[in-house]
């Protein structure tokens, strides 16, 4: 008998790995940090920060974006500007990865830890 939430867990893990890969690729190119595990943890922490702030009326999404970039800034060297560029690169990477994965495999998944992807 199948367990009802297994599909959700698998989708979450795949989305987390894709979000981590997107952050990893961006950080690898920009600040030369070669640590996929660090990127996955950053994706989780960024998603938690986003979840705690995005609900705030009127300014929530802006605050959430600043928090998400702040997590990247905290986890990687280079300051706020490089963190914002890593975030933008992660977002673009996630969209490209998701396009390929969803097109080739016919899945409908997102990227956990990368807002809007």
N, C-alpha and C positions, 0 to 999 in steps of 0.2 A: 504494500500500500504506500503510495507516494506521500511524502511529507509536504503539506501545502506551502510552506514558506521557503522551501529549498530553492525554487526558481528566483525568488526575491534575493536570497543570499548570494546566489551565483551572479545575478545581474549586478548587485552591489559590488562584489569582488571584482568583476570585470570592469565596471565603471571606475572603481578606485585605482585599479592597475593602469587604466588608460589615462586617468587624471594625473597619476604619478609619472607616467611616461611623458606626458606633455610638459610637466614641470621639469622633469629630468632633462629632456632635450633642450629646453630653453636655457636652463641653468648651465648645462654642459657647454653650450655655445657661448654664452655671455660671460660667465664667471669661472669657467673651467672646473666646475665641481662635478666629479664623476662618481655619484653615489645615488643609485636608484632607490635604495631604502630610505634615504633622507628625503627624496622627492615624494615618496608615498606618505611618509609621516607628515610632510608639509601639506600635502593634499588633504589629509584627514584634519589636521589642525586648522587649515584655512576653511574647510567646509564647516567645522564646528563654529569658528568665529563668524562665518557668514550666517549660519543658522541663528546664532544668538543676537544678531543685530539687524538682519534684513527685514524683520517684522515691524520695526519702529516706523510709525506713521510719518509720512512726508519725506523724511531724509534717510530712511532705513537703507535703501539700496546704495546710496552714496557712502554712508557710514560703513556698510558691509564691505564695499569695495576697498575702502581705506584700511579696514581691518584685515582683509585678505592680503592686500599688498604689504601690510605691516607684518603679517606672519612670514611672508617671503623675505622681507627685509631682516627679520629676526633670525631666520634659518640660513640665509646666504649672505656672503660678503658683498660690499659694494654700495650700500646706502639705498635711500628711497628711490632714486632715479633708476638705478639698475634693477631694483626690486619691481618697479612698475614695468620696466621693459621685459623682465623675466615673465611677469604676469601676462603681458600682452602676447609675448611669444608662446607662452603655455596655452593661451586661449586659441591662438591660430593653429598651433600644433594639435590641440585637442579636436578642433573642428576638422582638420585634415584626416587625423587618425579615425575619427568617428565616421567620416564620409566613407573611407575605405572599408572599415570594419562593417558598417551597416549596409553598404552596397554589396560587398562580396559575400558576407554571411547572412544577409537579410535580417539582421537584428535591429531592434529599435532601442538602443541603449544610449546613455549619456556619459559624461565624464565627471565622476564624483571628485570634488575638490577644485574644479575649475568652473567658475560661475558662467552661466549662459551657454555652456557646451554640452 
